[in-house]
Amino acid sequence: MKKVTPFTLNDVQRWAEDYPTPFYVYDEEGIRECVEAVYDAFSWNEGFREFFAVKACPTPAILRLLESLGCGADCASVPEIVMAQCSGMTENKIVFSSNETTYDEYRAAVQAGAIINLDDLTQVDVLEKAVGYIPEAVCCRYNPGQWETTNEFMGNLYDSKFGMPEDQLFEALRLLKDKGAKKFGIHAMLASCCISNEYYPALARELFALALKIREELEITLDFIDLSGGVGIPYRPSEEPVDIAAIGEGVRKAYDEILKANGIELSIYTEMGRYITGPYGYLVTKVIGKKHIYKEYIGVDATASCLMRPAIYGSYHHMTVLGKEDEAVAGTFDVVGSLCENNDKFAVDRELPEIELGDYIVIHDAGAHGHSMGYTYNGKLRPAEFMKRDGALKMIRRAQTMDDYFRVLDCDEEFMEARR
Ligand SMILES: *Cc1c(COP(=O)(O)O)cnc(C)c1O
C-alpha cells in the first residue's frame, strides 16, 4: 500500500516555526475511522469492546478520543491505570493484563474497577492477599505452548513467559470460582504484528473450543473471551493491510459454529494497540547532516531515543521526504540519528531522492510502540506529540525540557539556577 502523509511540506514548515523538530503527529481522523471500522466488524457481538493497549500510545488525548468511540484500555502498570482513569475510563472499561505483578498494582487495578487478567496460577493467591478478596470479574491468560498455526505467527510459545498451560488455567478458574468470582473470561495473545486475516479467527476457534471444555469440566460459562492484540499493520509499502471486516466475519463464523451452536453467548474483547494507532502516527524529523565515508549517511535530528523499533528490532519504517514524494531515487542511504551507538539507524541502504540539509523526513507507522518505547540515552530529551485535528495541530505532550530531565537528579541546584 502506497504510503502518504496527511500533511504537506508547507504544513510542516509552518508548524516547525513554532515547534522544533523532531516531533510526533497523530492523525485523529485516521484513528477514528480505524476504530469505527473495528466496531463495525464486530457489531454482530453485543458486548464487543476494544480495550486499547495503553503501552502502544500512552497519551490521555488519544485515550479520551478512544473512550469517546466506546473503547476501554488494557493496562499493565499503575500509571497506565491512572491514565485510563483520567481519560474517562471507569468500571469495566479497564483490563489489567499484567505479569509479575505487585500488591500495589493489584490494589490500584481493583480500585479502578478493572477486570483482572491473571497471568499465572500462583497469582490467584497473590491477588487475594493483595486485595483481601477475589473480585467478581476475573480473567485468565492462556498459553498453549504449541499452536498448530503458531510457526507462521509467533514462534515457539514454550519460550513465551506469558500465560498458563491448559491444566493450570483450569485449576486457576476452579480456584477463582471457589473463592467467589462470578464472571469469568479467558485471554490469549499468540502473535505479534500479524498481518493475516486468519489470526483472530484461528485464535477465536482455539479459545471457543476451550470455553466448551471449561463449561463441561468446571461448570463455568464464560462471560467474555479476550483475543488481546497482535493484529499487524503493513510497515512496508509492498505489504497490504488486514481486512478488519473479514476478520470480524471470521470470528463470527467461529462463534456461531462453536459457541452459539452450543448455547453459549458471550462478549468478545480485543486489546489491539498497533492496529489502532500505528499507521496514524508520524515522526517528523529534519536533515541536519550528510556524510560520505564508506557509505552515504543522512543525519537527522531524531534519534533511536524517539523511536527505537529500527534500532532494537531492525524494523522497517517507511520514509517520505516531504516535497520530494515524486522525485527519482538518487541512491541508497543510511538514515541515522546522533546517538553514540551504531544501531541508531532509522534506515539502512534505503533508496531515497536527492536530499538537502533542512529537508523534512517523515517516518511512517510510528503511532504505536513509538514514542512510548523511547528513552533519554545520551541526554536526548523526549519529543513533543501533536494531534492533527481538522488541519490544525494540538499539542498533546510538550517536549521534555532540560529542567524536566534534571529535576529527579541530585545535582548542584545553584549552578542549574544560574544557567537558566
Ligand atoms: C502489547 C499488548 C497488546 C497490544 O499488542 P499490539 O501488538 O499493539 O496489538 C495487547 N495485550 C497485551 C496483554 C499486550 O501485552
The ligand as an ORCA input file, in Angstrom:
! r2SCAN-3c Opt
* xyz 0 1
  C       1.236     -5.398     23.892
  C      -0.064     -5.997     24.245
  C      -1.191     -5.758     23.463
  C      -1.158     -4.941     22.196
  O      -0.381     -5.510     21.220
  P      -0.392     -4.910     19.735
  O       0.619     -5.723     19.043
  O      -0.011     -3.476     19.862
  O      -1.762     -5.076     19.207
  C      -2.389     -6.290     23.882
  N      -2.485     -7.023     25.011
  C      -1.415     -7.285     25.784
  C      -1.601     -8.078     27.015
  C      -0.170     -6.794     25.427
  O       0.889     -7.058     26.194
*
